[in-house]
Amino acid sequence: MQNIANLGCELVEVTYRKNKFGEMDLTLYVNKDGGVTLDDCERISLAIDPIIETSGIMGDEEHNLNVSSLGADWPASLDADF
């Protein structure tokens, strides 16, 4: 089974909230030295989505899975950020 660390990234934060369309968004924020690419996000999404779906952790709740880099406006909070 793949995990985010095995894919070369670090999971920094997870959010689960309703979006402006009334749908639930599960967003994984990831980071890695040198920056996160779109390919990284796609690889993580393809590896993690089946695990979420088969685990039953979300129950019957419909949701969107998003994988995102931290972005330039992310507040620094870890010692490694400084």
HELIX and SHEET records of a PDB file:
HELIX    1   1 ALA A    5  LEU A    7  5                                   3    
HELIX    2   2 LEU A   38  SER A   55  1                                  18    
HELIX    3   3 ASP A   79  ASP A   81  5                                   3    
SHEET    1   A 3 GLU A  10  LYS A  18  0                                        
SHEET    2   A 3 MET A  24  ASN A  31 -1                                        
SHEET    3   A 3 ASN A  64  SER A  69  1                                        
END                                                                             
